[in-house]
Amino acid sequence: MKINLKTSKEKVEETYKVGNVIKDASNILYLITSNIDGGYSIIDLNNNQVFGTFKTLEDLYINIGDETDELINIEINEI
């Protein structure tokens, strides 16, 4: 699988939504997901592990978010 990255300059409110992929200052990619208990999780795509789980998207942003985070538009292609 090959991933093409495109950076998007969205507002913080638009960045932290379910299904979005975020790149942090260390170039680590995270996926925001909903979970079965009605909360939200953030998954580290570099190691496919849940990085954190929170009750609201606001809690997720407060605990994980950073002003240097970027919303990434990902296109997945087969190799």
mmJSON file of the N, C-alpha and C atoms, coordinates in Angstrom:
{"data_MODEL":{"atom_site":{
"group_PDB":["ATOM","ATOM","ATOM","ATOM","ATOM","ATOM","ATOM","ATOM","ATOM","ATOM","ATOM","ATOM","ATOM","ATOM","ATOM","ATOM","ATOM","ATOM","ATOM","ATOM","ATOM","ATOM","ATOM","ATOM","ATOM","ATOM","ATOM","ATOM","ATOM","ATOM","ATOM","ATOM","ATOM","ATOM","ATOM","ATOM","ATOM","ATOM","ATOM","ATOM","ATOM","ATOM","ATOM","ATOM","ATOM","ATOM","ATOM","ATOM","ATOM","ATOM","ATOM","ATOM","ATOM","ATOM","ATOM","ATOM","ATOM","ATOM","ATOM","ATOM","ATOM","ATOM","ATOM","ATOM","ATOM","ATOM","ATOM","ATOM","ATOM","ATOM","ATOM","ATOM","ATOM","ATOM","ATOM","ATOM","ATOM","ATOM","ATOM","ATOM","ATOM","ATOM","ATOM","ATOM","ATOM","ATOM","ATOM","ATOM","ATOM","ATOM","ATOM","ATOM","ATOM","ATOM","ATOM","ATOM","ATOM","ATOM","ATOM","ATOM","ATOM","ATOM","ATOM","ATOM","ATOM","ATOM","ATOM","ATOM","ATOM","ATOM","ATOM","ATOM","ATOM","ATOM","ATOM","ATOM","ATOM","ATOM","ATOM","ATOM","ATOM","ATOM","ATOM","ATOM","ATOM","ATOM","ATOM","ATOM","ATOM","ATOM","ATOM","ATOM","ATOM","ATOM","ATOM","ATOM","ATOM","ATOM","ATOM","ATOM","ATOM","ATOM","ATOM","ATOM","ATOM","ATOM","ATOM","ATOM","ATOM","ATOM","ATOM","ATOM","ATOM","ATOM","ATOM","ATOM","ATOM","ATOM","ATOM","ATOM","ATOM","ATOM","ATOM","ATOM","ATOM","ATOM","ATOM","ATOM","ATOM","ATOM","ATOM","ATOM","ATOM","ATOM","ATOM","ATOM","ATOM","ATOM","ATOM","ATOM","ATOM","ATOM","ATOM","ATOM","ATOM","ATOM","ATOM","ATOM","ATOM","ATOM","ATOM","ATOM","ATOM","ATOM","ATOM","ATOM","ATOM","ATOM","ATOM","ATOM","ATOM","ATOM","ATOM","ATOM","ATOM","ATOM","ATOM","ATOM","ATOM","ATOM","ATOM","ATOM","ATOM","ATOM","ATOM","ATOM","ATOM","ATOM","ATOM","ATOM","ATOM","ATOM","ATOM","ATOM","ATOM","ATOM","ATOM","ATOM","ATOM","ATOM","ATOM","ATOM","ATOM","ATOM","ATOM","ATOM","ATOM"],
"id":[1,2,3,4,5,6,7,8,9,10,11,12,13,14,15,16,17,18,19,20,21,22,23,24,25,26,27,28,29,30,31,32,33,34,35,36,37,38,39,40,41,42,43,44,45,46,47,48,49,50,51,52,53,54,55,56,57,58,59,60,61,62,63,64,65,66,67,68,69,70,71,72,73,74,75,76,77,78,79,80,81,82,83,84,85,86,87,88,89,90,91,92,93,94,95,96,97,98,99,100,101,102,103,104,105,106,107,108,109,110,111,112,113,114,115,116,117,118,119,120,121,122,123,124,125,126,127,128,129,130,131,132,133,134,135,136,137,138,139,140,141,142,143,144,145,146,147,148,149,150,151,152,153,154,155,156,157,158,159,160,161,162,163,164,165,166,167,168,169,170,171,172,173,174,175,176,177,178,179,180,181,182,183,184,185,186,187,188,189,190,191,192,193,194,195,196,197,198,199,200,201,202,203,204,205,206,207,208,209,210,211,212,213,214,215,216,217,218,219,220,221,222,223,224,225,226,227,228,229,230,231,232,233,234,235,236,237],
"type_symbol":["N","C","C","N","C","C","N","C","C","N","C","C","N","C","C","N","C","C","N","C","C","N","C","C","N","C","C","N","C","C","N","C","C","N","C","C","N","C","C","N","C","C","N","C","C","N","C","C","N","C","C","N","C","C","N","C","C","N","C","C","N","C","C","N","C","C","N","C","C","N","C","C","N","C","C","N","C","C","N","C","C","N","C","C","N","C","C","N","C","C","N","C","C","N","C","C","N","C","C","N","C","C","N","C","C","N","C","C","N","C","C","N","C","C","N","C","C","N","C","C","N","C","C","N","C","C","N","C","C","N","C","C","N","C","C","N","C","C","N","C","C","N","C","C","N","C","C","N","C","C","N","C","C","N","C","C","N","C","C","N","C","C","N","C","C","N","C","C","N","C","C","N","C","C","N","C","C","N","C","C","N","C","C","N","C","C","N","C","C","N","C","C","N","C","C","N","C","C","N","C","C","N","C","C","N","C","C","N","C","C","N","C","C","N","C","C","N","C","C","N","C","C","N","C","C","N","C","C","N","C","C","N","C","C","N","C","C"],
"label_atom_id":["N","CA","C","N","CA","C","N","CA","C","N","CA","C","N","CA","C","N","CA","C","N","CA","C","N","CA","C","N","CA","C","N","CA","C","N","CA","C","N","CA","C","N","CA","C","N","CA","C","N","CA","C","N","CA","C","N","CA","C","N","CA","C","N","CA","C","N","CA","C","N","CA","C","N","CA","C","N","CA","C","N","CA","C","N","CA","C","N","CA","C","N","CA","C","N","CA","C","N","CA","C","N","CA","C","N","CA","C","N","CA","C","N","CA","C","N","CA","C","N","CA","C","N","CA","C","N","CA","C","N","CA","C","N","CA","C","N","CA","C","N","CA","C","N","CA","C","N","CA","C","N","CA","C","N","CA","C","N","CA","C","N","CA","C","N","CA","C","N","CA","C","N","CA","C","N","CA","C","N","CA","C","N","CA","C","N","CA","C","N","CA","C","N","CA","C","N","CA","C","N","CA","C","N","CA","C","N","CA","C","N","CA","C","N","CA","C","N","CA","C","N","CA","C","N","CA","C","N","CA","C","N","CA","C","N","CA","C","N","CA","C","N","CA","C","N","CA","C","N","CA","C","N","CA","C","N","CA","C","N","CA","C","N","CA","C","N","CA","C","N","CA","C","N","CA","C"],
"label_alt_id":[null,null,null,null,null,null,null,null,null,null,null,null,null,null,null,null,null,null,null,null,null,null,null,null,null,null,null,null,null,null,null,null,null,null,null,null,null,null,null,null,null,null,null,null,null,null,null,null,null,null,null,null,null,null,null,null,null,null,null,null,null,null,null,null,null,null,null,null,null,null,null,null,null,null,null,null,null,null,null,null,null,null,null,null,null,null,null,null,null,null,null,null,null,null,null,null,null,null,null,null,null,null,null,null,null,null,null,null,null,null,null,null,null,null,null,null,null,null,null,null,null,null,null,null,null,null,null,null,null,null,null,null,null,null,null,null,null,null,null,null,null,null,null,null,null,null,null,null,null,null,null,null,null,null,null,null,null,null,null,null,null,null,null,null,null,null,null,null,null,null,null,null,null,null,null,null,null,null,null,null,null,null,null,null,null,null,null,null,null,null,null,null,null,null,null,null,null,null,null,null,null,null,null,null,null,null,null,null,null,null,null,null,null,null,null,null,null,null,null,null,null,null,null,null,null,null,null,null,null,null,null,null,null,null,null,null,null],
"label_comp_id":["MET","MET","MET","LYS","LYS","LYS","ILE","ILE","ILE","ASN","ASN","ASN","LEU","LEU","LEU","LYS","LYS","LYS","THR","THR","THR","SER","SER","SER","LYS","LYS","LYS","GLU","GLU","GLU","LYS","LYS","LYS","VAL","VAL","VAL","GLU","GLU","GLU","GLU","GLU","GLU","THR","THR","THR","TYR","TYR","TYR","LYS","LYS","LYS","VAL","VAL","VAL","GLY","GLY","GLY","ASN","ASN","ASN","VAL","VAL","VAL","ILE","ILE","ILE","LYS","LYS","LYS","ASP","ASP","ASP","ALA","ALA","ALA","SER","SER","SER","ASN","ASN","ASN","ILE","ILE","ILE","LEU","LEU","LEU","TYR","TYR","TYR","LEU","LEU","LEU","ILE","ILE","ILE","THR","THR","THR","SER","SER","SER","ASN","ASN","ASN","ILE","ILE","ILE","ASP","ASP","ASP","GLY","GLY","GLY","GLY","GLY","GLY","TYR","TYR","TYR","SER","SER","SER","ILE","ILE","ILE","ILE","ILE","ILE","ASP","ASP","ASP","LEU","LEU","LEU","ASN","ASN","ASN","ASN","ASN","ASN","ASN","ASN","ASN","GLN","GLN","GLN","VAL","VAL","VAL","PHE","PHE","PHE","GLY","GLY","GLY","THR","THR","THR","PHE","PHE","PHE","LYS","LYS","LYS","THR","THR","THR","LEU","LEU","LEU","GLU","GLU","GLU","ASP","ASP","ASP","LEU","LEU","LEU","TYR","TYR","TYR","ILE","ILE","ILE","ASN","ASN","ASN","ILE","ILE","ILE","GLY","GLY","GLY","ASP","ASP","ASP","GLU","GLU","GLU","THR","THR","THR","ASP","ASP","ASP","GLU","GLU","GLU","LEU","LEU","LEU","ILE","ILE","ILE","ASN","ASN","ASN","ILE","ILE","ILE","GLU","GLU","GLU","ILE","ILE","ILE","ASN","ASN","ASN","GLU","GLU","GLU","ILE","ILE","ILE"],
"label_asym_id":["A","A","A","A","A","A","A","A","A","A","A","A","A","A","A","A","A","A","A","A","A","A","A","A","A","A","A","A","A","A","A","A","A","A","A","A","A","A","A","A","A","A","A","A","A","A","A","A","A","A","A","A","A","A","A","A","A","A","A","A","A","A","A","A","A","A","A","A","A","A","A","A","A","A","A","A","A","A","A","A","A","A","A","A","A","A","A","A","A","A","A","A","A","A","A","A","A","A","A","A","A","A","A","A","A","A","A","A","A","A","A","A","A","A","A","A","A","A","A","A","A","A","A","A","A","A","A","A","A","A","A","A","A","A","A","A","A","A","A","A","A","A","A","A","A","A","A","A","A","A","A","A","A","A","A","A","A","A","A","A","A","A","A","A","A","A","A","A","A","A","A","A","A","A","A","A","A","A","A","A","A","A","A","A","A","A","A","A","A","A","A","A","A","A","A","A","A","A","A","A","A","A","A","A","A","A","A","A","A","A","A","A","A","A","A","A","A","A","A","A","A","A","A","A","A","A","A","A","A","A","A","A","A","A","A","A","A"],
"label_entity_id":["1","1","1","1","1","1","1","1","1","1","1","1","1","1","1","1","1","1","1","1","1","1","1","1","1","1","1","1","1","1","1","1","1","1","1","1","1","1","1","1","1","1","1","1","1","1","1","1","1","1","1","1","1","1","1","1","1","1","1","1","1","1","1","1","1","1","1","1","1","1","1","1","1","1","1","1","1","1","1","1","1","1","1","1","1","1","1","1","1","1","1","1","1","1","1","1","1","1","1","1","1","1","1","1","1","1","1","1","1","1","1","1","1","1","1","1","1","1","1","1","1","1","1","1","1","1","1","1","1","1","1","1","1","1","1","1","1","1","1","1","1","1","1","1","1","1","1","1","1","1","1","1","1","1","1","1","1","1","1","1","1","1","1","1","1","1","1","1","1","1","1","1","1","1","1","1","1","1","1","1","1","1","1","1","1","1","1","1","1","1","1","1","1","1","1","1","1","1","1","1","1","1","1","1","1","1","1","1","1","1","1","1","1","1","1","1","1","1","1","1","1","1","1","1","1","1","1","1","1","1","1","1","1","1","1","1","1"],
"label_seq_id":[1,1,1,2,2,2,3,3,3,4,4,4,5,5,5,6,6,6,7,7,7,8,8,8,9,9,9,10,10,10,11,11,11,12,12,12,13,13,13,14,14,14,15,15,15,16,16,16,17,17,17,18,18,18,19,19,19,20,20,20,21,21,21,22,22,22,23,23,23,24,24,24,25,25,25,26,26,26,27,27,27,28,28,28,29,29,29,30,30,30,31,31,31,32,32,32,33,33,33,34,34,34,35,35,35,36,36,36,37,37,37,38,38,38,39,39,39,40,40,40,41,41,41,42,42,42,43,43,43,44,44,44,45,45,45,46,46,46,47,47,47,48,48,48,49,49,49,50,50,50,51,51,51,52,52,52,53,53,53,54,54,54,55,55,55,56,56,56,57,57,57,58,58,58,59,59,59,60,60,60,61,61,61,62,62,62,63,63,63,64,64,64,65,65,65,66,66,66,67,67,67,68,68,68,69,69,69,70,70,70,71,71,71,72,72,72,73,73,73,74,74,74,75,75,75,76,76,76,77,77,77,78,78,78,79,79,79],
"pdbx_PDB_ins_code":[null,null,null,null,null,null,null,null,null,null,null,null,null,null,null,null,null,null,null,null,null,null,null,null,null,null,null,null,null,null,null,null,null,null,null,null,null,null,null,null,null,null,null,null,null,null,null,null,null,null,null,null,null,null,null,null,null,null,null,null,null,null,null,null,null,null,null,null,null,null,null,null,null,null,null,null,null,null,null,null,null,null,null,null,null,null,null,null,null,null,null,null,null,null,null,null,null,null,null,null,null,null,null,null,null,null,null,null,null,null,null,null,null,null,null,null,null,null,null,null,null,null,null,null,null,null,null,null,null,null,null,null,null,null,null,null,null,null,null,null,null,null,null,null,null,null,null,null,null,null,null,null,null,null,null,null,null,null,null,null,null,null,null,null,null,null,null,null,null,null,null,null,null,null,null,null,null,null,null,null,null,null,null,null,null,null,null,null,null,null,null,null,null,null,null,null,null,null,null,null,null,null,null,null,null,null,null,null,null,null,null,null,null,null,null,null,null,null,null,null,null,null,null,null,null,null,null,null,null,null,null,null,null,null,null,null,null],
"Cartn_x":[0.833,0.0,0.885,0.532,1.243,0.275,0.739,-0.106,0.439,-0.401,-0.039,-0.598,0.256,-0.163,-0.343,-1.436,-1.67,-2.078,-1.359,-1.644,-2.776,-3.63,-4.734,-4.681,-4.852,-4.845,-6.287,-6.836,-8.194,-8.165,-9.298,-9.443,-9.367,-9.004,-8.893,-10.203,-11.342,-12.64,-12.858,-12.33,-12.477,-11.459,-10.351,-9.261,-9.609,-10.21,-10.452,-11.872,-12.094,-13.376,-13.119,-14.144,-14.045,-13.709,-12.711,-12.281,-11.111,-10.786,-9.668,-8.338,-7.328,-5.962,-5.162,-4.436,-3.666,-2.186,-1.342,0.106,0.633,1.414,1.963,3.343,3.954,5.256,6.359,6.165,7.151,6.87,5.933,5.507,4.836,4.233,3.464,2.026,1.42,0.041,-0.908,-2.025,-3.054,-4.407,-5.234,-6.592,-7.563,-8.554,-9.57,-10.758,-11.192,-12.293,-13.306,-14.515,-15.484,-15.341,-15.772,-15.691,-17.054,-17.18,-18.481,-19.16,-18.415,-19.038,-19.455,-19.449,-19.883,-18.784,-17.585,-16.453,-15.664,-14.447,-13.581,-12.18,-11.533,-10.162,-9.278,-7.998,-7.009,-6.019,-5.822,-4.99,-3.701,-2.586,-1.268,-1.111,-1.089,-1.012,0.375,1.373,2.717,2.862,2.097,2.186,0.814,-0.244,-1.606,-2.104,-1.767,-2.217,-3.042,-4.013,-4.818,-3.922,-3.838,-2.987,-3.734,-5.047,-5.848,-7.32,-8.146,-9.595,-10.208,-11.212,-11.795,-13.308,-14.009,-15.475,-16.0,-15.291,-15.723,-14.551,-14.876,-13.82,-13.073,-13.785,-13.124,-12.089,-12.442,-11.477,-10.266,-10.529,-9.445,-8.49,-9.056,-8.214,-7.437,-8.078,-7.417,-6.234,-6.389,-5.347,-4.293,-4.654,-3.754,-3.376,-4.285,-4.103,-2.971,-2.466,-1.393,-1.586,-1.202,-1.394,-0.568,0.447,1.259,0.69,-0.355,-0.973,-1.571,-1.477,-2.009,-3.001,-4.091,-5.047,-4.445,-4.469,-3.855,-4.941,-4.879,-5.759,-5.005,-5.484,-4.769,-5.45,-4.646,-5.105,-4.324,-5.038,-4.378,-4.418,-3.262,-3.135,-2.509,-2.935,-2.305,-0.954,-0.017,1.302,1.312],
"Cartn_y":[-1.166,0.0,1.239,2.216,3.482,4.572,5.491,6.572,7.888,8.64,9.98,10.978,11.847,12.825,14.191,14.845,16.228,16.99,18.048,18.835,19.81,19.995,20.934,21.888,23.16,24.165,24.443,23.571,23.72,24.323,24.846,25.337,24.159,24.439,23.38,22.612,23.302,22.633,21.61,21.893,20.992,19.863,20.059,19.086,17.864,18.045,16.949,16.416,15.64,14.986,13.524,12.694,11.266,11.055,10.199,9.87,10.695,11.775,12.611,12.009,12.273,11.86,13.123,13.094,14.231,13.868,14.837,14.652,15.602,15.07,15.931,16.445,17.209,17.826,16.797,15.564,14.489,13.661,14.127,13.432,12.094,11.943,10.738,10.976,9.967,10.063,9.421,10.101,9.615,9.648,8.637,8.568,8.756,9.622,9.83,8.924,8.143,7.197,7.335,6.844,6.701,5.282,5.05,3.697,3.246,1.988,1.4,1.976,2.609,3.167,4.626,5.119,6.474,7.515,7.102,8.019,8.063,8.558,8.732,8.242,7.686,7.201,7.827,7.87,8.322,7.177,6.772,5.61,6.073,5.608,5.884,4.976,5.547,4.746,4.196,4.663,4.126,2.75,2.483,1.168,0.508,1.125,0.586,0.32,1.198,1.053,2.253,2.005,3.088,3.928,5.208,6.123,6.719,6.881,7.422,7.291,7.272,7.194,8.267,8.975,10.117,10.128,10.811,10.855,11.781,12.879,13.837,14.207,14.774,15.257,16.428,17.215,18.32,17.79,16.734,16.105,15.571,14.97,14.44,15.568,16.696,17.813,18.394,18.568,19.141,18.28,16.962,16.048,15.706,15.697,15.231,16.346,17.266,18.268,19.225,19.758,20.732,21.687,22.924,23.908,23.61,22.765,22.401,21.207,20.564,19.431,19.89,19.013,19.32,18.259,18.691,17.778,17.282,15.968,15.365,14.717,14.988,14.341,13.137,11.944,10.722,10.028,9.614,8.816,7.507,6.394,5.083,4.403,3.958,3.281,1.915,0.962,-0.37,-0.295,-1.065,-1.111,-2.207],
"Cartn_z":[0.0,0.0,0.0,-0.804,-0.856,-0.416,0.437,0.921,0.392,-0.315,-0.774,0.227,0.764,1.759,1.13,1.509,1.102,2.351,2.67,3.857,3.586,4.585,4.486,5.665,5.42,6.495,6.927,7.745,8.254,9.643,10.07,11.43,12.387,13.616,14.63,14.76,14.694,14.827,13.718,12.544,11.401,11.428,12.108,12.124,12.952,14.103,15.041,14.904,13.845,13.574,13.241,13.454,13.161,11.688,11.467,10.112,9.622,10.326,9.909,10.316,9.507,9.803,10.089,11.202,11.681,11.649,11.266,11.337,12.401,13.353,14.4,14.01,14.901,14.633,14.394,14.897,14.71,13.461,12.628,11.401,11.674,12.847,13.164,12.733,12.101,11.633,12.634,12.884,13.797,13.103,13.368,12.853,14.005,13.815,14.838,14.523,15.527,15.344,16.473,16.218,17.3,17.828,19.057,19.594,20.095,20.47,20.768,22.005,22.899,24.096,23.916,22.677,22.39,22.495,22.83,22.934,21.648,21.774,20.62,20.941,19.932,20.099,19.043,19.354,18.385,18.204,16.957,16.638,15.977,16.503,15.929,14.715,13.523,12.296,12.031,12.769,12.591,13.216,14.295,14.938,15.113,14.558,14.601,16.012,16.946,18.324,18.74,19.636,20.178,21.077,20.76,21.508,22.697,22.565,23.661,23.361,24.419,24.301,25.193,24.656,25.349,25.18,26.094,26.054,24.966,24.703,23.687,22.787,21.627,20.735,21.364,22.175,22.872,23.858,24.614,25.529,24.764,23.605,22.778,22.387,21.909,21.49,22.669,23.806,24.981,25.413,25.365,25.831,24.782,23.515,22.457,21.487,21.249,20.205,20.454,19.349,19.395,18.229,18.411,17.344,16.096,16.218,15.046,14.286,14.823,14.131,12.806,11.807,10.487,10.054,9.448,8.838,7.536,7.338,6.155,5.294,4.012,3.047,2.518,2.848,2.472,1.31,0.381,-0.752,-0.68,-0.595,-0.486,-1.859,-2.297,-3.583,-3.392,-4.202,-4.191,-4.881,-4.398,-5.038,-6.067],
"occupancy":[1.0,1.0,1.0,1.0,1.0,1.0,1.0,1.0,1.0,1.0,1.0,1.0,1.0,1.0,1.0,1.0,1.0,1.0,1.0,1.0,1.0,1.0,1.0,1.0,1.0,1.0,1.0,1.0,1.0,1.0,1.0,1.0,1.0,1.0,1.0,1.0,1.0,1.0,1.0,1.0,1.0,1.0,1.0,1.0,1.0,1.0,1.0,1.0,1.0,1.0,1.0,1.0,1.0,1.0,1.0,1.0,1.0,1.0,1.0,1.0,1.0,1.0,1.0,1.0,1.0,1.0,1.0,1.0,1.0,1.0,1.0,1.0,1.0,1.0,1.0,1.0,1.0,1.0,1.0,1.0,1.0,1.0,1.0,1.0,1.0,1.0,1.0,1.0,1.0,1.0,1.0,1.0,1.0,1.0,1.0,1.0,1.0,1.0,1.0,1.0,1.0,1.0,1.0,1.0,1.0,1.0,1.0,1.0,1.0,1.0,1.0,1.0,1.0,1.0,1.0,1.0,1.0,1.0,1.0,1.0,1.0,1.0,1.0,1.0,1.0,1.0,1.0,1.0,1.0,1.0,1.0,1.0,1.0,1.0,1.0,1.0,1.0,1.0,1.0,1.0,1.0,1.0,1.0,1.0,1.0,1.0,1.0,1.0,1.0,1.0,1.0,1.0,1.0,1.0,1.0,1.0,1.0,1.0,1.0,1.0,1.0,1.0,1.0,1.0,1.0,1.0,1.0,1.0,1.0,1.0,1.0,1.0,1.0,1.0,1.0,1.0,1.0,1.0,1.0,1.0,1.0,1.0,1.0,1.0,1.0,1.0,1.0,1.0,1.0,1.0,1.0,1.0,1.0,1.0,1.0,1.0,1.0,1.0,1.0,1.0,1.0,1.0,1.0,1.0,1.0,1.0,1.0,1.0,1.0,1.0,1.0,1.0,1.0,1.0,1.0,1.0,1.0,1.0,1.0,1.0,1.0,1.0,1.0,1.0,1.0,1.0,1.0,1.0,1.0,1.0,1.0,1.0,1.0,1.0,1.0,1.0,1.0],
"B_iso_or_equiv":[0.0,0.0,0.0,0.0,0.0,0.0,0.0,0.0,0.0,0.0,0.0,0.0,0.0,0.0,0.0,0.0,0.0,0.0,0.0,0.0,0.0,0.0,0.0,0.0,0.0,0.0,0.0,0.0,0.0,0.0,0.0,0.0,0.0,0.0,0.0,0.0,0.0,0.0,0.0,0.0,0.0,0.0,0.0,0.0,0.0,0.0,0.0,0.0,0.0,0.0,0.0,0.0,0.0,0.0,0.0,0.0,0.0,0.0,0.0,0.0,0.0,0.0,0.0,0.0,0.0,0.0,0.0,0.0,0.0,0.0,0.0,0.0,0.0,0.0,0.0,0.0,0.0,0.0,0.0,0.0,0.0,0.0,0.0,0.0,0.0,0.0,0.0,0.0,0.0,0.0,0.0,0.0,0.0,0.0,0.0,0.0,0.0,0.0,0.0,0.0,0.0,0.0,0.0,0.0,0.0,0.0,0.0,0.0,0.0,0.0,0.0,0.0,0.0,0.0,0.0,0.0,0.0,0.0,0.0,0.0,0.0,0.0,0.0,0.0,0.0,0.0,0.0,0.0,0.0,0.0,0.0,0.0,0.0,0.0,0.0,0.0,0.0,0.0,0.0,0.0,0.0,0.0,0.0,0.0,0.0,0.0,0.0,0.0,0.0,0.0,0.0,0.0,0.0,0.0,0.0,0.0,0.0,0.0,0.0,0.0,0.0,0.0,0.0,0.0,0.0,0.0,0.0,0.0,0.0,0.0,0.0,0.0,0.0,0.0,0.0,0.0,0.0,0.0,0.0,0.0,0.0,0.0,0.0,0.0,0.0,0.0,0.0,0.0,0.0,0.0,0.0,0.0,0.0,0.0,0.0,0.0,0.0,0.0,0.0,0.0,0.0,0.0,0.0,0.0,0.0,0.0,0.0,0.0,0.0,0.0,0.0,0.0,0.0,0.0,0.0,0.0,0.0,0.0,0.0,0.0,0.0,0.0,0.0,0.0,0.0,0.0,0.0,0.0,0.0,0.0,0.0,0.0,0.0,0.0,0.0,0.0,0.0],
"pdbx_formal_charge":[null,null,null,null,null,null,null,null,null,null,null,null,null,null,null,null,null,null,null,null,null,null,null,null,null,null,null,null,null,null,null,null,null,null,null,null,null,null,null,null,null,null,null,null,null,null,null,null,null,null,null,null,null,null,null,null,null,null,null,null,null,null,null,null,null,null,null,null,null,null,null,null,null,null,null,null,null,null,null,null,null,null,null,null,null,null,null,null,null,null,null,null,null,null,null,null,null,null,null,null,null,null,null,null,null,null,null,null,null,null,null,null,null,null,null,null,null,null,null,null,null,null,null,null,null,null,null,null,null,null,null,null,null,null,null,null,null,null,null,null,null,null,null,null,null,null,null,null,null,null,null,null,null,null,null,null,null,null,null,null,null,null,null,null,null,null,null,null,null,null,null,null,null,null,null,null,null,null,null,null,null,null,null,null,null,null,null,null,null,null,null,null,null,null,null,null,null,null,null,null,null,null,null,null,null,null,null,null,null,null,null,null,null,null,null,null,null,null,null,null,null,null,null,null,null,null,null,null,null,null,null,null,null,null,null,null,null],
"auth_seq_id":[1,1,1,2,2,2,3,3,3,4,4,4,5,5,5,6,6,6,7,7,7,8,8,8,9,9,9,10,10,10,11,11,11,12,12,12,13,13,13,14,14,14,15,15,15,16,16,16,17,17,17,18,18,18,19,19,19,20,20,20,21,21,21,22,22,22,23,23,23,24,24,24,25,25,25,26,26,26,27,27,27,28,28,28,29,29,29,30,30,30,31,31,31,32,32,32,33,33,33,34,34,34,35,35,35,36,36,36,37,37,37,38,38,38,39,39,39,40,40,40,41,41,41,42,42,42,43,43,43,44,44,44,45,45,45,46,46,46,47,47,47,48,48,48,49,49,49,50,50,50,51,51,51,52,52,52,53,53,53,54,54,54,55,55,55,56,56,56,57,57,57,58,58,58,59,59,59,60,60,60,61,61,61,62,62,62,63,63,63,64,64,64,65,65,65,66,66,66,67,67,67,68,68,68,69,69,69,70,70,70,71,71,71,72,72,72,73,73,73,74,74,74,75,75,75,76,76,76,77,77,77,78,78,78,79,79,79],
"auth_comp_id":["MET","MET","MET","LYS","LYS","LYS","ILE","ILE","ILE","ASN","ASN","ASN","LEU","LEU","LEU","LYS","LYS","LYS","THR","THR","THR","SER","SER","SER","LYS","LYS","LYS","GLU","GLU","GLU","LYS","LYS","LYS","VAL","VAL","VAL","GLU","GLU","GLU","GLU","GLU","GLU","THR","THR","THR","TYR","TYR","TYR","LYS","LYS","LYS","VAL","VAL","VAL","GLY","GLY","GLY","ASN","ASN","ASN","VAL","VAL","VAL","ILE","ILE","ILE","LYS","LYS","LYS","ASP","ASP","ASP","ALA","ALA","ALA","SER","SER","SER","ASN","ASN","ASN","ILE","ILE","ILE","LEU","LEU","LEU","TYR","TYR","TYR","LEU","LEU","LEU","ILE","ILE","ILE","THR","THR","THR","SER","SER","SER","ASN","ASN","ASN","ILE","ILE","ILE","ASP","ASP","ASP","GLY","GLY","GLY","GLY","GLY","GLY","TYR","TYR","TYR","SER","SER","SER","ILE","ILE","ILE","ILE","ILE","ILE","ASP","ASP","ASP","LEU","LEU","LEU","ASN","ASN","ASN","ASN","ASN","ASN","ASN","ASN","ASN","GLN","GLN","GLN","VAL","VAL","VAL","PHE","PHE","PHE","GLY","GLY","GLY","THR","THR","THR","PHE","PHE","PHE","LYS","LYS","LYS","THR","THR","THR","LEU","LEU","LEU","GLU","GLU","GLU","ASP","ASP","ASP","LEU","LEU","LEU","TYR","TYR","TYR","ILE","ILE","ILE","ASN","ASN","ASN","ILE","ILE","ILE","GLY","GLY","GLY","ASP","ASP","ASP","GLU","GLU","GLU","THR","THR","THR","ASP","ASP","ASP","GLU","GLU","GLU","LEU","LEU","LEU","ILE","ILE","ILE","ASN","ASN","ASN","ILE","ILE","ILE","GLU","GLU","GLU","ILE","ILE","ILE","ASN","ASN","ASN","GLU","GLU","GLU","ILE","ILE","ILE"],
"auth_asym_id":["A","A","A","A","A","A","A","A","A","A","A","A","A","A","A","A","A","A","A","A","A","A","A","A","A","A","A","A","A","A","A","A","A","A","A","A","A","A","A","A","A","A","A","A","A","A","A","A","A","A","A","A","A","A","A","A","A","A","A","A","A","A","A","A","A","A","A","A","A","A","A","A","A","A","A","A","A","A","A","A","A","A","A","A","A","A","A","A","A","A","A","A","A","A","A","A","A","A","A","A","A","A","A","A","A","A","A","A","A","A","A","A","A","A","A","A","A","A","A","A","A","A","A","A","A","A","A","A","A","A","A","A","A","A","A","A","A","A","A","A","A","A","A","A","A","A","A","A","A","A","A","A","A","A","A","A","A","A","A","A","A","A","A","A","A","A","A","A","A","A","A","A","A","A","A","A","A","A","A","A","A","A","A","A","A","A","A","A","A","A","A","A","A","A","A","A","A","A","A","A","A","A","A","A","A","A","A","A","A","A","A","A","A","A","A","A","A","A","A","A","A","A","A","A","A","A","A","A","A","A","A","A","A","A","A","A","A"],
"auth_atom_id":["N","CA","C","N","CA","C","N","CA","C","N","CA","C","N","CA","C","N","CA","C","N","CA","C","N","CA","C","N","CA","C","N","CA","C","N","CA","C","N","CA","C","N","CA","C","N","CA","C","N","CA","C","N","CA","C","N","CA","C","N","CA","C","N","CA","C","N","CA","C","N","CA","C","N","CA","C","N","CA","C","N","CA","C","N","CA","C","N","CA","C","N","CA","C","N","CA","C","N","CA","C","N","CA","C","N","CA","C","N","CA","C","N","CA","C","N","CA","C","N","CA","C","N","CA","C","N","CA","C","N","CA","C","N","CA","C","N","CA","C","N","CA","C","N","CA","C","N","CA","C","N","CA","C","N","CA","C","N","CA","C","N","CA","C","N","CA","C","N","CA","C","N","CA","C","N","CA","C","N","CA","C","N","CA","C","N","CA","C","N","CA","C","N","CA","C","N","CA","C","N","CA","C","N","CA","C","N","CA","C","N","CA","C","N","CA","C","N","CA","C","N","CA","C","N","CA","C","N","CA","C","N","CA","C","N","CA","C","N","CA","C","N","CA","C","N","CA","C","N","CA","C","N","CA","C","N","CA","C","N","CA","C","N","CA","C","N","CA","C","N","CA","C","N","CA","C"],
"pdbx_PDB_model_num":[1,1,1,1,1,1,1,1,1,1,1,1,1,1,1,1,1,1,1,1,1,1,1,1,1,1,1,1,1,1,1,1,1,1,1,1,1,1,1,1,1,1,1,1,1,1,1,1,1,1,1,1,1,1,1,1,1,1,1,1,1,1,1,1,1,1,1,1,1,1,1,1,1,1,1,1,1,1,1,1,1,1,1,1,1,1,1,1,1,1,1,1,1,1,1,1,1,1,1,1,1,1,1,1,1,1,1,1,1,1,1,1,1,1,1,1,1,1,1,1,1,1,1,1,1,1,1,1,1,1,1,1,1,1,1,1,1,1,1,1,1,1,1,1,1,1,1,1,1,1,1,1,1,1,1,1,1,1,1,1,1,1,1,1,1,1,1,1,1,1,1,1,1,1,1,1,1,1,1,1,1,1,1,1,1,1,1,1,1,1,1,1,1,1,1,1,1,1,1,1,1,1,1,1,1,1,1,1,1,1,1,1,1,1,1,1,1,1,1,1,1,1,1,1,1,1,1,1,1,1,1,1,1,1,1,1,1]
}}}
